[in-house]
Amino acid sequence: MSTLKERLLTNWHLMRIFRLGIGLMMLVMGFQSKDWMLGLFSTFFLYQAITDTGCCGTRGCSTPPNWKSRNPAETMKETTIEYEEIK
């Protein structure tokens, strides 16, 4: 399990920076307009940026990392297709 410091300081990508910008902008706008709902909604984006999660959770929508580690010969054995000719 990674530490909080590692999680905060590493793996910054475009979407994570975008979420942080949107969250900060909404938070400032919420304080300026005294709109507490906008301020609360901004915490959703800030939480996603800080913890590097999305709507599906941490890398919930990505492919599993071990899909390339399979042996291609074993994969072909598992998915052998039998055809039957229909006349």
C-alpha positions, 0 to 999 in steps of 0.5 A: 500500500502506498503512503499518502505522501507518495500518492500526493506527489506522484502520478500527476497527469492531465486529468488529475490537474484538470480536476484540481483546477476545476475544484479550486475554481468552484471553491473560490466561486462558491466563497465569492458568491456565498453559495455553499452548495457550489462549495460542497460540490467542489470538494468532490473534484478536490477529493478526486484530484488529491486521491487520484480517483475517478468516478469508477474508483482508482483505475476502475475503468482501466484494463488489468495490468497483467493482461500482457503477462500471459503466454500467447500459446496458452491463450490460444489453447484456452480459446480454441474454436470449433466450427461446424459446417451447415449445408 
